[in-house]
Amino acid sequence: MLLGLWIARNLNQVRGVMVVGSSCLLALSVWLVFAFLDMRATMPAEEFPMLFAESIPWFKPLNIAYSVGVDGISVVMLLLSSIIVFTGTFASWQLKPMTKEYFLWFTLLSTGVYGFFICTDMFTMFMFYEVALIPMYLLIGVWGSGNKEYAAMKLTLMLMGGSALLIIGILGIYYFSGATTMNVQEIAAMHNIPVDVQKIFFPFIFIGFGVLGALFPFHTWSPDGHASAPTAVSMLHAGVLMKLGGYGCFRVAMYLLPDAAQELAWVFLILTTISVVYGALSACVQTDLKYINAYSSVSHCGLVLFALLMMTKTACTGAILQMLSHGLMTALFFALIGMIYGRTHTRDIRKLGGLMKIMPFLSVGYVIAGLANLGLPGFSGFIAEMTIFVGSFENADMFHRVATIIACTSIVVTAVYILRTVGRILFGNVADPHYLELTDATWDERFSVCCLIFCVAGLGSFPLWASNVITDGVAPILSVINF
Amino acid sequence: MDYSQFFNMLPEATLMAVLVIVFIADFALHGNGKKNTVLYTITGTLMFAQAVPCLLADATTAFGGLYVTSNSVNVMKLILTAGTLIVMIMAQPWLNRDDVKNKAGEFYMLVVSTLLGMYMMMSSGHFLMFFLGLEMASVPMACLVAFDKMKKNSAESAAKFILTATFSSGVMLYGISFIYGAVGTLYFDDVTTRLSTSSLTIMGLVFFFSGLGFKISLVPFHFWTADTYQGAPTAVTGYLSVISKGAASFTLMVILMKVFAPMIEYWEYLLYIVIVLSITIANLFAIRQKELKRFMAFSSISQAGYIMLAVIGNSATGVAALTYYVLVYVVANMSVFTVINAVEQNCGGTTRMDSYNGLYKTNPKLAFLMTLALFSLAGIPPFAGMFSKFFVFMAAAEQGSFLAYFVVFIALINTVVSLYYYLLIVKAMYINNDESSLPAFRSDCNTRLALALCTAGIVAFGVFSCIYEWIAAAAH
């Protein structure tokens, strides 16, 4: 339904079109949430896990269909993507060279993201996944900053490497489930893949998506990529694209290969715990604002995978909440960093200082983003992390508890690096007299920052509606995993 | 003799007629000022019309089993004919150059006769018939490679080509003689029923395989490729890399699947090794190339490895996947060669990679279309290349053994490597800055037509599934 509009969007690349297009998307996603809730009232999740489901046969001889549908998880993810595309458009308002091409690739990227979240067919999902990856190369390579060519190539190749693993996994699932369908729902319903085979293909899919979800040790593309990308691309990338990884791990790897997920979870739990703590610690020693935030993303996205692997309902709901909240926070962060960088032309925290006096609006925004990031109650970060850790502690055995406690330490570390950065760049003496001449945010920047702050605070203050929608999507999948 | 037999081989008969007409037209028009335009129109129209017999033809046999054709063979003939037409269109700027101008007729004749050879090769039902087709496809090809005879490179590469071709034909003939010695017949059907595994037939299989492996330029039979591709005129390189390769790989698949069916466990291992070698080695060499045509040579070797991947599954899905892959490969590769040719003809014959630096600034359309084609070659959606690659992998994984999955895995890792070197060109065009970038030029209408056809193919073949379904229906 909505999809026709999303896919067939007019690519006339002028700002007007982008604003109208992204506003339409936002309106549609909000409408989708309400329509979804309406429909859900009449159709309980146990019987109809996917709403608005439709399937058009595509490559019939190979059982590939273009099947779409949304459940609670995809609905909130779509909402998140729309918010970020919308604000991202404003954040790149002043982008100069080759504006048209920039927005063209940007739109292609978001098409891939939307497509990925609504598809229920493995092949089509994979296709959209790759559609979302490749524009990154040009977006970073052409419009990026710093060591952009290296970063763009590294990012693209690592993510494509991940997708190479995915293809193997998808083929394995397809053939060992009897080669009759590519539809995720149907394969999960059949549940007929032998456990030994599952154990072979689970790592392929989990790591394949895990690369995008910044799973240690496959996260190294992320800091370079984020640091070099232009503002809106960092926003979309950290905000939405990294969520594709977590979503894929949950929807494909764990849902379709549940037995292997149970048996192999410990390996990946260790890896994700490492990425949570390691990401946070690395962020402490960085001096580039974007690097700090990128490592913080590694840590938070690690937390998403960590929570998914806990496989309790609360933890998984928390994971999706964390995706949502981290998406918004990190987008806010990158937007602000982009704006500060656009003025001061440096992101080195040693060279910044006293910005609070010069650009109060941006600085207040930065403080809010920082506080949300370290989990201050009232903002979304608190809700998400709280849910995750409570959910993780539900697992009574030693191993899970120890892992949870280790992961909890990241909260403290997060506070360290956030407060350190905020103190350094916003307060104290003005580092460079030239900064005194700089101006505060323009209207388009204020607009996009305000939108994001509003969403972060909204989610933090009224989390119930979101967690209800999410639980609704999580429950059927968990019932398969835990039988 | 029953001449109605010829009606069973309709595509060959009409292509023969095309050849004769072009031949007559060539000297009838001698001295005419507009000779090239007229010849081009005649040949182009006839080649376009050639689609009709390919579509009309049924699965039949003729001459007591010497000639066998099936629906999928006819589909393949159609694809190759279309590809040849694109080659003719994109060759125009080159054919109208002063030193080549008076030889255009010969170019058409040679191309058509190699195509006829490929037709024969694909629909042969007898080893000798097959050999005849193969030779018919390679000897005129050497003339084509040497077409720029005043250039040292062209002549040298033709010499290299013809020597390797002859040698590999010899090896192959030797292999065929082993098989004849073992089973006492050369008809494909009879060979299948009588074939049993012995050291003699294994030798025969290996020799036979290496003969065709040369045509497809699989590693380790690839040594001629880079030099020949570089030296040959760009249009011929394009022809060599897609049409000739497509025909040979299709034939190899049919023969392995049908004739050597009793020896499947031997040729599957052979394929595993050759595929892994082709893809990996060619990719490693491609990274280091600085010359675009040499680069495309190595890229095409690794693509050949992907093409052969479809054969592993030994199924109808494999036949469909291979045909589809060749189809997509034809449009994507021809698109790249059309751009190379346009740049070469307009900018003083340069094919070096660093001369493409900053092409997007001066010739944005050309650079954009080249990017699409490269993305398709690298297998990036939503372009057709990703679909064809995925289907090939599916066909290979259908075989089911973990060894097959392993080969697919190696191939997948290599797609990442190949993405790297394709992106290098994209990077050169978009990101690298160069003061001495190529001048802006307007490409002529033929180049545009060829690019339009290819790009339409790149975009449409993936999204519109009817084309794959049509190919799959023919394969079953």
Interface residues (C-beta under 8 A of the other chain):
Chain A: W58 F59 K60 P61 L62 I64 F123 F126 M127 F128 E130 V131 I134 Y137 L138 G141 V142 E149 M153 T156 L157 M160 G161 A164 L165 I167 I168 L171 G172 Y174 Y175 A179
Chain B: T317 A320 F375 I380 P381 P382 M386 F387 F390 F391 F393 M394 A397 E398 G400 Y405 V408 F409 L412 I413 T415 V416 L419 Y420 L423 V426 K427 Y430 I431 S465 Y468 E469 A472 A473
